[in-house]
């Protein structure tokens, strides 16, 4: 979120005496759905039965370059399904108006 967006949201909430809520999602990056096949070698020291295996990832992991993008895509999809509207000025700002 851009700093200017945050300041505007806080100012509007203060002017209209609104209550704001913030959410922190634990393990957010591991909730992203992978849209391509990604394989990785097992971590060093994690050898079973004397063999090194290659793992196909079913979900995103911290450390993948595309983890943040995958999580953003999933969060955007869910928020839009819930009725939030995405703003054009800042891609990380969603607005919910129950009257619409």
Number of C-alpha atoms within 10 A of each C-alpha: 9 11 7 10 14 11 11 11 13 14 12 11 13 12 9 8 9 10 8 9 5 5 5 6 8 8 10 16 21 17 17 22 17 17 10 8 8 13 11 10 11 13 10 7 7 11 11 9 5 7 8 14 13 11 11 11 14 15 15 22 19 12 9 12 10 15 21 17 13 21 19 16 13 13 15 18 12 11 15 14 10 10 14 17 15 16 11 9 9 12 12 13 16 15 12 13 8 7 4 5
